[in-house]
Amino acid sequence: MKLKAIVVFFAFLLCNTLSAQELNCSVSVNSNQIEGTNEEVYKTLQKSLNEYMNDRHWTGMVFAQNERIECSINITITERPTTETFKGYLQIQARRPVYGTSYNTTLLNFKDEKFEFTYKDFDPLEFNENSFDSNLTAVMAYYAYLIIGLDSDSFSPFGGTACFQKAENIVNLAQSTSEKGWKAFEDRKNRYEIINDLLDDRLRKFREFSYQYHRLGLDAMITSTSNARAKIAQALKGLEEVKNNKSNSVILQLFVDSKDEELINIFKKEGLDTEKKDVVEILTKLNPTKSSKYEEILK
């Protein structure tokens, strides 16, 4: 009986290890801009949001504890019109480990400037996929699916489709509300535009590129730096097609914002002159405002 109990215990431990939730998300709530209000509500909200993001199984995928996706969502409250309504913005970041190294590459770095929600101290945070009940939980769920989808795309071709479709469903439900940040043409960089780009067939090359860049490029650096770098240079050419199909694509802009320093470091010290020249030309086409910065690769 004692042996059986030990076996059951380790089986239970293994099961829990293999079925860890997808996210290891650090959520912070900054209320420094709000004076003379009850600070406890922000502490309660922060605790509840951390539990909401990290304790829920967002997909049917199985993650080991050490495979959980590292990410952060920093919420800055700028206004509190009433005791239960809040306005502010979010900074969302997600990271992915590079195989065989201690280096983490950025998957997402985005500032969402249109964030308004209602919350009462100790309100339970619940999410229903089939209805839009709370802007607070809907926005957080949207970014959970977006982060998991981007991570999945980086490990397998179009691996994040199901997650992006979940995020798209939230966007669709939000269309009948007056909440900001969900609608087309509201501004160029919002939740609608991001998910619309990711599921747009004309921009499939971007998602192909994500897999090639991360899995065939960065992850292969440990075995052959030159071959991996060549893969990345070749993959970048696919982004020219994305630019031609939609010149103001928000996902292209997000890529440039999160990866430009990394790309400069990859090609600056090593690489063929022709390879470097091609990379600089492509990056300059993607974002002409940073052309002088990209030329550092050639020095």
C-alpha positions as CSV (number, residue, x, y, z in Angstrom):
1,M,0.0,0.0,0.0
2,K,2.9,2.4,0.8
3,L,4.5,1.7,-2.6
4,K,1.1,2.2,-4.3
5,A,0.7,5.6,-2.5
6,I,4.1,6.7,-3.7
7,V,3.4,5.7,-7.3
8,V,0.0,7.6,-7.2
9,F,1.8,10.7,-5.7
10,F,4.4,10.8,-8.5
11,A,1.8,10.2,-11.2
12,F,-0.2,13.1,-9.8
13,L,2.9,15.2,-9.7
14,L,3.8,14.4,-13.3
15,C,0.2,15.0,-14.5
16,N,0.2,18.4,-12.9
17,T,3.7,19.2,-14.3
18,L,2.6,18.4,-17.8
19,S,-0.7,20.2,-17.7
20,A,0.6,23.6,-16.5
21,Q,-1.3,26.6,-17.8
22,E,0.1,28.3,-20.9
23,L,1.1,31.7,-19.4
24,N,3.6,32.9,-16.9
25,C,2.3,36.5,-17.0
26,S,3.3,39.3,-14.7
27,V,0.4,41.8,-14.4
28,S,1.0,45.1,-12.7
29,V,-1.4,48.0,-12.0
30,N,0.2,51.4,-11.7
31,S,-2.0,54.1,-10.1
32,N,0.6,56.8,-9.4
33,Q,-1.2,59.3,-11.6
34,I,-4.3,59.0,-9.5
35,E,-4.3,60.9,-6.2
36,G,-6.5,60.6,-3.2
37,T,-8.1,57.3,-4.0
38,N,-8.3,54.0,-2.2
39,E,-5.0,52.1,-3.0
40,E,-6.4,48.8,-1.9
41,V,-8.6,48.4,-5.0
42,Y,-5.6,48.5,-7.2
43,K,-3.8,45.9,-5.2
44,T,-6.9,43.7,-5.3
45,L,-7.3,44.2,-9.1
46,Q,-3.6,43.4,-9.7
47,K,-3.8,40.1,-7.7
48,S,-7.1,39.1,-9.4
49,L,-5.6,39.8,-12.9
50,N,-2.5,37.8,-12.2
51,E,-4.7,34.8,-11.1
52,Y,-7.0,35.4,-14.1
53,M,-4.2,35.2,-16.6
54,N,-2.1,32.5,-15.0
55,D,-4.6,30.1,-13.5
56,R,-6.8,29.6,-16.5
57,H,-6.3,27.0,-19.3
58,W,-6.7,29.1,-22.4
59,T,-6.3,26.3,-24.9
60,G,-6.3,22.5,-25.1
61,M,-2.5,22.5,-25.5
62,V,-0.3,20.8,-22.9
63,F,2.5,22.9,-21.4
64,A,5.2,21.7,-19.0
65,Q,5.9,24.1,-16.1
66,N,9.1,25.3,-17.7
67,E,7.4,25.9,-21.1
68,R,5.0,28.5,-19.9
69,I,5.2,31.7,-22.0
70,E,6.9,34.5,-20.3
71,C,5.0,37.8,-20.7
72,S,4.0,40.9,-18.9
73,I,1.1,43.3,-19.0
74,N,1.6,46.7,-17.3
75,I,-1.6,48.7,-16.7
76,T,-1.2,52.4,-16.1
77,I,-4.4,54.1,-14.7
78,T,-4.6,57.7,-15.8
79,E,-8.2,58.6,-14.8
80,R,-10.8,57.3,-12.4
81,P,-14.0,59.1,-13.5
82,T,-16.1,57.3,-10.8
83,T,-15.3,54.8,-8.0
84,E,-15.9,51.9,-10.4
85,T,-14.7,53.2,-13.7
86,F,-11.1,53.5,-14.9
87,K,-9.2,54.8,-17.9
88,G,-5.6,54.2,-18.9
89,Y,-3.3,52.2,-21.2
90,L,-1.5,48.9,-21.3
91,Q,2.0,47.9,-22.3
92,I,2.1,44.2,-23.4
93,Q,5.3,42.3,-23.8
94,A,5.9,38.6,-24.6
95,R,9.2,36.7,-24.8
96,R,10.4,33.4,-26.2
97,P,13.5,31.5,-25.3
98,V,16.0,30.8,-28.0
99,Y,17.0,27.1,-28.0
100,G,20.2,26.2,-26.2
101,T,20.9,29.7,-24.9
102,S,19.9,32.0,-22.0
103,Y,18.7,34.6,-24.5
104,N,15.0,35.5,-24.8
105,T,13.7,37.1,-28.0
106,T,10.8,39.5,-28.0
107,L,7.6,38.3,-29.6
108,L,5.4,41.3,-28.9
109,N,5.9,44.8,-27.5
110,F,2.8,46.8,-27.9
111,K,1.3,49.8,-26.2
112,D,-2.5,49.7,-26.2
113,E,-3.6,53.3,-25.5
114,K,-7.4,52.8,-25.4
115,F,-8.3,50.9,-22.2
116,E,-11.4,51.7,-20.2
117,F,-13.1,49.3,-17.8
118,T,-15.4,49.0,-14.8
119,Y,-14.3,47.2,-11.7
120,K,-15.6,47.0,-8.1
121,D,-13.3,45.8,-5.3
122,F,-13.3,41.9,-5.1
123,D,-15.4,41.5,-8.2
124,P,-14.8,38.0,-9.7
125,L,-13.1,38.1,-13.1
126,E,-14.9,35.8,-15.4
127,F,-14.7,35.2,-19.1
128,N,-17.3,33.7,-21.4
129,E,-16.3,33.0,-25.0
130,N,-19.8,33.5,-26.3
131,S,-20.6,36.9,-24.9
132,F,-19.0,40.2,-24.2
133,D,-19.7,40.8,-20.5
134,S,-16.7,42.9,-19.4
135,N,-14.2,45.0,-21.3
136,L,-11.6,44.3,-18.6
137,T,-11.8,40.5,-19.0
138,A,-12.3,40.6,-22.7
139,V,-9.1,42.7,-23.3
140,M,-7.0,40.5,-21.1
141,A,-8.4,37.3,-22.8
142,Y,-7.7,38.9,-26.2
143,Y,-4.0,39.4,-25.3
144,A,-3.8,35.9,-23.7
145,Y,-4.8,34.4,-27.0
146,L,-2.7,36.8,-29.1
147,I,0.4,35.9,-27.0
148,I,-0.1,32.2,-27.2
149,G,-0.8,32.4,-30.9
150,L,2.4,34.3,-31.6
151,D,4.4,31.9,-29.6
152,S,2.8,28.9,-31.4
153,D,3.5,30.4,-34.8
154,S,7.2,30.7,-33.8
155,F,7.4,27.0,-33.2
156,S,5.3,25.5,-36.0
157,P,4.0,27.0,-39.3
158,F,0.6,28.6,-38.7
159,G,0.5,27.0,-35.3
160,G,-1.3,30.0,-33.7
161,T,-4.3,30.0,-36.0
162,A,-6.8,28.6,-33.5
163,C,-5.7,31.1,-30.9
164,F,-5.9,34.0,-33.3
165,Q,-9.5,32.9,-34.2
166,K,-10.3,32.9,-30.5
167,A,-9.0,36.5,-30.3
168,E,-11.0,37.4,-33.5
169,N,-14.1,36.1,-31.9
170,I,-13.6,38.5,-29.0
171,V,-13.2,41.3,-31.5
172,N,-16.4,40.4,-33.3
173,L,-18.4,40.3,-30.0
174,A,-17.0,43.7,-29.2
175,Q,-18.4,45.3,-32.4
176,S,-21.8,45.7,-30.8
177,T,-20.4,47.6,-27.8
178,S,-19.2,51.2,-27.4
179,E,-15.9,50.1,-26.0
180,K,-12.8,51.6,-27.6
181,G,-9.9,49.8,-29.3
182,W,-11.9,47.1,-31.0
183,K,-13.2,48.6,-34.3
184,A,-11.8,49.1,-37.7
185,F,-10.6,52.6,-38.7
186,E,-10.7,53.7,-35.1
187,D,-7.0,54.1,-35.5
188,R,-4.3,52.1,-37.3
189,K,-2.8,50.3,-34.3
190,N,-5.6,48.6,-32.3
191,R,-6.8,45.2,-31.4
192,Y,-9.0,44.9,-34.5
193,E,-6.1,45.7,-36.9
194,I,-3.6,43.4,-35.2
195,I,-5.8,40.3,-35.4
196,N,-7.2,41.2,-38.8
197,D,-3.6,41.3,-40.2
198,L,-2.7,38.0,-38.6
199,L,-5.6,36.3,-40.2
200,D,-5.5,38.1,-43.6
201,D,-4.6,35.6,-46.4
202,R,-2.7,38.4,-48.2
203,L,-0.3,38.6,-45.3
204,R,0.4,34.9,-44.8
205,K,4.0,35.4,-45.6
206,F,4.4,37.2,-42.3
207,R,3.4,34.2,-40.3
208,E,5.6,31.9,-42.5
209,F,8.4,34.3,-41.7
210,S,7.8,34.1,-38.0
211,Y,8.4,30.3,-38.0
212,Q,11.4,30.7,-40.3
213,Y,12.9,33.5,-38.3
214,H,12.5,31.9,-34.9
215,R,12.6,28.1,-35.4
216,L,14.9,27.8,-38.5
217,G,17.0,30.9,-37.7
218,L,17.4,31.8,-34.0
219,D,17.0,28.3,-32.7
220,A,19.6,27.0,-35.1
221,M,22.2,29.6,-34.1
222,I,23.7,27.2,-31.6
223,T,24.6,24.6,-34.3
224,S,25.6,26.8,-37.2
225,T,25.6,30.5,-36.9
226,S,26.3,31.2,-40.6
227,N,23.5,28.8,-41.9
228,A,21.0,30.2,-39.4
229,R,21.9,33.8,-40.4
230,A,21.4,32.9,-44.0
231,K,18.0,31.5,-43.2
232,I,17.0,34.7,-41.6
233,A,18.3,36.8,-44.5
234,Q,16.3,34.6,-46.9
235,A,13.2,34.7,-44.8
236,L,13.2,38.5,-44.6
237,K,12.6,38.7,-48.3
238,G,9.1,37.3,-47.7
239,L,8.3,40.5,-45.7
240,E,8.7,42.6,-48.9
241,E,5.6,40.8,-50.3
242,V,3.7,41.6,-47.1
243,K,4.7,45.3,-47.4
244,N,3.5,45.3,-51.1
245,N,0.2,43.7,-50.2
246,K,-0.5,46.1,-47.3
247,S,1.9,49.0,-46.9
248,N,0.5,50.1,-43.6
249,S,0.3,46.7,-42.0
250,V,0.3,46.9,-38.2
251,I,2.0,43.6,-37.7
252,L,4.9,44.7,-39.8
253,Q,5.3,47.7,-37.7
254,L,5.1,45.6,-34.5
255,F,7.8,43.4,-36.0
256,V,10.1,46.3,-36.7
257,D,9.6,47.8,-33.2
258,S,10.4,44.5,-31.4
259,K,13.2,43.1,-33.7
260,D,15.2,45.9,-35.2
261,E,18.0,45.9,-32.5
262,E,18.1,42.1,-32.6
263,L,18.5,42.0,-36.4
264,I,21.2,44.7,-36.3
265,N,23.1,42.6,-33.8
266,I,22.7,39.4,-35.8
267,F,24.2,40.8,-39.0
268,K,26.5,43.6,-37.8
269,K,29.5,41.7,-36.6
270,E,29.3,38.8,-39.0
271,G,27.9,37.8,-42.4
272,L,28.7,38.2,-46.1
273,D,28.7,41.8,-47.5
274,T,26.0,40.9,-50.0
275,E,23.9,39.4,-47.3
276,K,24.2,42.5,-45.1
277,K,23.4,44.8,-48.0
278,D,20.2,42.8,-48.8
279,V,19.1,42.9,-45.2
280,V,19.6,46.7,-45.0
281,E,17.7,47.2,-48.2
282,I,14.7,45.1,-47.0
283,L,14.6,46.7,-43.5
284,T,14.8,50.2,-45.0
285,K,11.8,49.3,-47.2
286,L,9.9,48.1,-44.2
287,N,10.7,51.2,-42.2
288,P,12.4,54.1,-44.0
289,T,12.4,56.2,-40.9
290,K,15.1,54.0,-39.4
291,S,17.3,53.7,-42.5
292,S,20.4,55.3,-40.8
293,K,20.0,52.9,-37.9
294,Y,20.0,49.9,-40.2
295,E,23.1,51.1,-42.0
296,E,25.0,50.2,-38.8
297,I,25.0,46.7,-40.2
298,L,27.3,47.7,-43.0
299,K,29.9,49.4,-40.7
